[in-house]
């Protein structure tokens, strides 16, 4: 069986959609993603509880990410990237200048910057030219935007 394209989608459960949706809207707009139009009550209006974005790849496949409310019994649990589960998400940038532009946009929107843009080439765990910025989403999820020459043929 062959795999068809990249990942299909990720759903993120968040504590407060009213805080998380604007964060991800700013990030994904800066990355060039499109907001999905979903004609369901949870996705429409100024108090939408859910939102989704996508990016289309050259093959015609797309990858999507949805923000949805966490269950009431889990809503107060902080994200722990060292617990089992997702540690962080990294998104490709087309150039170091793209990383800088996204950093400025996110910083100006009030996003919490964990590490400003930097070249990580000197670090053993990173490849030559690895240039990245790190943010925390409103729940503390670590978000990375990276330009990595080896992944941009």
Phi and psi in degrees as GROMACS dihedral restraints (atoms count N, CA, C in turn):
[ dihedral_restraints ]
;  ai    aj    ak    al  type     phi  dphi    fc
    3     4     5     6     1   -97.7    20    10
    4     5     6     7     1   153.5    20    10
    6     7     8     9     1   -87.5    20    10
    7     8     9    10     1   136.2    20    10
    9    10    11    12     1  -104.0    20    10
   10    11    12    13     1    93.7    20    10
   12    13    14    15     1    80.1    20    10
   13    14    15    16     1  -168.8    20    10
   15    16    17    18     1   -76.8    20    10
   16    17    18    19     1  -169.9    20    10
   18    19    20    21     1   -50.9    20    10
   19    20    21    22     1   151.6    20    10
   21    22    23    24     1   -82.6    20    10
   22    23    24    25     1   -56.1    20    10
   24    25    26    27     1  -165.3    20    10
   25    26    27    28     1   165.8    20    10
   27    28    29    30     1  -132.6    20    10
   28    29    30    31     1   136.5    20    10
   30    31    32    33     1  -107.5    20    10
   31    32    33    34     1   129.6    20    10
   33    34    35    36     1  -110.0    20    10
   34    35    36    37     1   123.8    20    10
   36    37    38    39     1   -86.9    20    10
   37    38    39    40     1   129.3    20    10
   39    40    41    42     1  -124.0    20    10
   40    41    42    43     1   154.8    20    10
   42    43    44    45     1   -66.4    20    10
   43    44    45    46     1   -46.4    20    10
   45    46    47    48     1  -137.2    20    10
   46    47    48    49     1    97.4    20    10
   48    49    50    51     1   -54.9    20    10
   49    50    51    52     1   -32.2    20    10
   51    52    53    54     1   -63.9    20    10
   52    53    54    55     1   -24.7    20    10
   54    55    56    57     1   -93.0    20    10
   55    56    57    58     1   -38.8    20    10
   57    58    59    60     1   -76.8    20    10
   58    59    60    61     1   -37.8    20    10
   60    61    62    63     1   -60.8    20    10
   61    62    63    64     1   -46.5    20    10
   63    64    65    66     1   -62.5    20    10
   64    65    66    67     1   -36.9    20    10
   66    67    68    69     1   -59.3    20    10
   67    68    69    70     1   -52.6    20    10
   69    70    71    72     1   -70.0    20    10
   70    71    72    73     1   -31.4    20    10
   72    73    74    75     1   -61.7    20    10
   73    74    75    76     1   -44.1    20    10
   75    76    77    78     1   -64.3    20    10
   76    77    78    79     1   -46.8    20    10
   78    79    80    81     1   -60.5    20    10
   79    80    81    82     1   -51.1    20    10
   81    82    83    84     1   -71.3    20    10
   82    83    84    85     1   -32.1    20    10
   84    85    86    87     1   -63.7    20    10
   85    86    87    88     1   -42.2    20    10
   87    88    89    90     1   -64.4    20    10
   88    89    90    91     1   -31.5    20    10
   90    91    92    93     1   -83.3    20    10
   91    92    93    94     1    -8.0    20    10
   93    94    95    96     1    87.6    20    10
   94    95    96    97     1    14.9    20    10
   96    97    98    99     1   -77.8    20    10
   97    98    99   100     1   162.6    20    10
   99   100   101   102     1  -111.6    20    10
  100   101   102   103     1   144.1    20    10
  102   103   104   105     1   -80.4    20    10
  103   104   105   106     1   133.0    20    10
  105   106   107   108     1   -76.6    20    10
  106   107   108   109     1   140.1    20    10
  108   109   110   111     1   -93.5    20    10
  109   110   111   112     1   115.6    20    10
  111   112   113   114     1  -123.9    20    10
  112   113   114   115     1   118.6    20    10
  114   115   116   117     1   -89.3    20    10
  115   116   117   118     1    59.6    20    10
  117   118   119   120     1  -125.6    20    10
  118   119   120   121     1   146.1    20    10
  120   121   122   123     1   -51.9    20    10
  121   122   123   124     1   -37.3    20    10
  123   124   125   126     1   -66.1    20    10
  124   125   126   127     1   -18.2    20    10
  126   127   128   129     1  -101.8    20    10
  127   128   129   130     1    -6.4    20    10
  129   130   131   132     1  -116.6    20    10
  130   131   132   133     1   157.7    20    10
  132   133   134   135     1    90.1    20    10
  133   134   135   136     1   169.8    20    10
  135   136   137   138     1   -69.1    20    10
  136   137   138   139     1   -19.5    20    10
  138   139   140   141     1  -109.4    20    10
  139   140   141   142     1    33.5    20    10
  141   142   143   144     1   -55.8    20    10
  142   143   144   145     1   137.2    20    10
  144   145   146   147     1   -91.7    20    10
  145   146   147   148     1   -15.6    20    10
  147   148   149   150     1  -136.9    20    10
  148   149   150   151     1   151.8    20    10
  150   151   152   153     1  -153.1    20    10
  151   152   153   154     1   151.9    20    10
  153   154   155   156     1  -141.3    20    10
  154   155   156   157     1   147.8    20    10
  156   157   158   159     1  -132.4    20    10
  157   158   159   160     1   161.4    20    10
  159   160   161   162     1  -148.8    20    10
  160   161   162   163     1   160.1    20    10
  162   163   164   165     1  -131.0    20    10
  163   164   165   166     1   136.6    20    10
  165   166   167   168     1   -99.0    20    10
  166   167   168   169     1   137.8    20    10
  168   169   170   171     1   -97.5    20    10
  169   170   171   172     1   164.2    20    10
  171   172   173   174     1   -54.6    20    10
  172   173   174   175     1   -29.2    20    10
  174   175   176   177     1   -75.9    20    10
  175   176   177   178     1    -7.3    20    10
  177   178   179   180     1    96.6    20    10
  178   179   180   181     1   -13.8    20    10
  180   181   182   183     1   -72.0    20    10
  181   182   183   184     1   159.4    20    10
  183   184   185   186     1  -135.8    20    10
  184   185   186   187     1   157.9    20    10
  186   187   188   189     1  -118.4    20    10
  187   188   189   190     1   134.7    20    10
  189   190   191   192     1  -125.6    20    10
  190   191   192   193     1   156.3    20    10
  192   193   194   195     1  -135.4    20    10
  193   194   195   196     1   129.8    20    10
  195   196   197   198     1  -115.9    20    10
  196   197   198   199     1   138.9    20    10
  198   199   200   201     1  -104.5    20    10
  199   200   201   202     1   128.8    20    10
  201   202   203   204     1  -140.5    20    10
  202   203   204   205     1   155.7    20    10
  204   205   206   207     1   -70.0    20    10
  205   206   207   208     1   141.9    20    10
  207   208   209   210     1   -70.1    20    10
  208   209   210   211     1   160.5    20    10
  210   211   212   213     1   -65.5    20    10
  211   212   213   214     1   149.4    20    10
  213   214   215   216     1   -54.9    20    10
  214   215   216   217     1   -37.8    20    10
  216   217   218   219     1   -73.5    20    10
  217   218   219   220     1   -14.0    20    10
  219   220   221   222     1  -110.7    20    10
  220   221   222   223     1    -4.1    20    10
  222   223   224   225     1   -61.3    20    10
  223   224   225   226     1   -26.8    20    10
  225   226   227   228     1   -94.5    20    10
  226   227   228   229     1     0.6    20    10
  228   229   230   231     1   -80.7    20    10
  229   230   231   232     1   125.2    20    10
  231   232   233   234     1   -72.9    20    10
  232   233   234   235     1   153.4    20    10
  234   235   236   237     1   -70.9    20    10
  235   236   237   238     1   134.9    20    10
  237   238   239   240     1  -124.9    20    10
  238   239   240   241     1   103.5    20    10
  240   241   242   243     1   -70.8    20    10
  241   242   243   244     1    -7.9    20    10
  243   244   245   246     1  -100.8    20    10
  244   245   246   247     1     0.8    20    10
  246   247   248   249     1   -85.4    20    10
  247   248   249   250     1   164.7    20    10
  249   250   251   252     1   -54.3    20    10
  250   251   252   253     1   139.1    20    10
  252   253   254   255     1   124.0    20    10
  253   254   255   256     1  -161.6    20    10
  255   256   257   258     1   -70.9    20    10
  256   257   258   259     1   126.4    20    10
  258   259   260   261     1   -83.7    20    10
  259   260   261   262     1   -54.6    20    10
  261   262   263   264     1  -160.9    20    10
  262   263   264   265     1   166.8    20    10
  264   265   266   267     1  -118.4    20    10
  265   266   267   268     1   138.5    20    10
  267   268   269   270     1  -121.7    20    10
  268   269   270   271     1   135.3    20    10
  270   271   272   273     1  -118.2    20    10
  271   272   273   274     1   137.9    20    10
  273   274   275   276     1   -70.5    20    10
  274   275   276   277     1   142.1    20    10
  276   277   278   279     1  -115.1    20    10
  277   278   279   280     1   157.4    20    10
  279   280   281   282     1   -84.0    20    10
  280   281   282   283     1   -16.2    20    10
  282   283   284   285     1  -164.7    20    10
  283   284   285   286     1   165.1    20    10
  285   286   287   288     1   -59.5    20    10
  286   287   288   289     1   -36.2    20    10
  288   289   290   291     1   -62.4    20    10
  289   290   291   292     1   -34.8    20    10
  291   292   293   294     1   -63.0    20    10
  292   293   294   295     1   -43.9    20    10
  294   295   296   297     1   -58.5    20    10
  295   296   297   298     1   -46.0    20    10
  297   298   299   300     1   -62.3    20    10
  298   299   300   301     1   -42.6    20    10
  300   301   302   303     1   -64.0    20    10
  301   302   303   304     1   -42.7    20    10
  303   304   305   306     1   -67.6    20    10
  304   305   306   307     1   -40.7    20    10
  306   307   308   309     1   -55.3    20    10
  307   308   309   310     1   -50.2    20    10
  309   310   311   312     1   -60.8    20    10
  310   311   312   313     1   -42.5    20    10
  312   313   314   315     1   -65.0    20    10
  313   314   315   316     1   -44.4    20    10
  315   316   317   318     1   -68.5    20    10
  316   317   318   319     1   -43.6    20    10
  318   319   320   321     1   -59.0    20    10
  319   320   321   322     1   -45.2    20    10
  321   322   323   324     1   -66.2    20    10
  322   323   324   325     1   -23.5    20    10
  324   325   326   327     1   -84.3    20    10
  325   326   327   328     1    -4.7    20    10
  327   328   329   330     1    95.6    20    10
  328   329   330   331     1     7.4    20    10
  330   331   332   333     1   -63.5    20    10
  331   332   333   334     1   147.1    20    10
  333   334   335   336     1   -80.8    20    10
  334   335   336   337     1   116.8    20    10
  336   337   338   339     1   -87.3    20    10
  337   338   339   340     1   122.8    20    10
  339   340   341   342     1   -84.8    20    10
  340   341   342   343     1   -44.9    20    10
  342   343   344   345     1  -144.2    20    10
  343   344   345   346     1   122.6    20    10
  345   346   347   348     1   -66.7    20    10
  346   347   348   349     1   169.5    20    10
  348   349   350   351     1   -54.3    20    10
  349   350   351   352     1   136.5    20    10
  351   352   353   354     1  -156.4    20    10
  352   353   354   355     1   156.1    20    10
  354   355   356   357     1   -90.4    20    10
  355   356   357   358     1   120.1    20    10
  357   358   359   360     1   -99.2    20    10
  358   359   360   361     1    13.3    20    10
  360   361   362   363     1   -55.5    20    10
  361   362   363   364     1   -33.7    20    10
  363   364   365   366     1   -74.9    20    10
  364   365   366   367     1   -13.6    20    10
  366   367   368   369     1   -84.4    20    10
  367   368   369   370     1   136.4    20    10
  369   370   371   372     1   -57.9    20    10
  370   371   372   373     1   -34.7    20    10
  372   373   374   375     1   -81.3    20    10
  373   374   375   376     1    -2.3    20    10
  375   376   377   378     1  -116.3    20    10
  376   377   378   379     1   153.5    20    10
  378   379   380   381     1   -85.8    20    10
  379   380   381   382     1   162.3    20    10
  381   382   383   384     1   -58.0    20    10
  382   383   384   385     1   135.1    20    10
  384   385   386   387     1    82.5    20    10
  385   386   387   388     1     5.6    20    10
  387   388   389   390     1   -67.9    20    10
  388   389   390   391     1   114.4    20    10
  390   391   392   393     1  -126.9    20    10
  391   392   393   394     1   120.1    20    10
  393   394   395   396     1  -145.6    20    10
  394   395   396   397     1   161.7    20    10
  396   397   398   399     1  -131.6    20    10
  397   398   399   400     1   149.3    20    10
  399   400   401   402     1  -127.8    20    10
  400   401   402   403     1   135.7    20    10
  402   403   404   405     1  -125.5    20    10
  403   404   405   406     1   168.8    20    10
  405   406   407   408     1  -117.0    20    10
  406   407   408   409     1   133.0    20    10
  408   409   410   411     1   -75.4    20    10
  409   410   411   412     1   175.9    20    10
  411   412   413   414     1   -58.5    20    10
  412   413   414   415     1   -20.5    20    10
  414   415   416   417     1   -97.4    20    10
  415   416   417   418     1     1.3    20    10
  417   418   419   420     1    93.8    20    10
  418   419   420   421     1     3.6    20    10
  420   421   422   423     1   -65.6    20    10
  421   422   423   424     1   131.9    20    10
  423   424   425   426     1   -79.0    20    10
  424   425   426   427     1   128.3    20    10
  426   427   428   429     1  -121.4    20    10
  427   428   429   430     1   131.8    20    10
  429   430   431   432     1  -120.3    20    10
  430   431   432   433     1   141.1    20    10
  432   433   434   435     1  -120.9    20    10
  433   434   435   436     1   124.3    20    10
  435   436   437   438     1  -134.9    20    10
  436   437   438   439     1   139.5    20    10
  438   439   440   441     1  -105.4    20    10
  439   440   441   442     1   123.4    20    10
  441   442   443   444     1  -131.9    20    10
  442   443   444   445     1   108.4    20    10
  444   445   446   447     1   -52.0    20    10
  445   446   447   448     1   -37.1    20    10
  447   448   449   450     1   -68.6    20    10
  448   449   450   451     1   -17.3    20    10
  450   451   452   453     1  -101.0    20    10
  451   452   453   454     1     3.4    20    10
  453   454   455   456     1  -122.1    20    10
  454   455   456   457     1    79.5    20    10
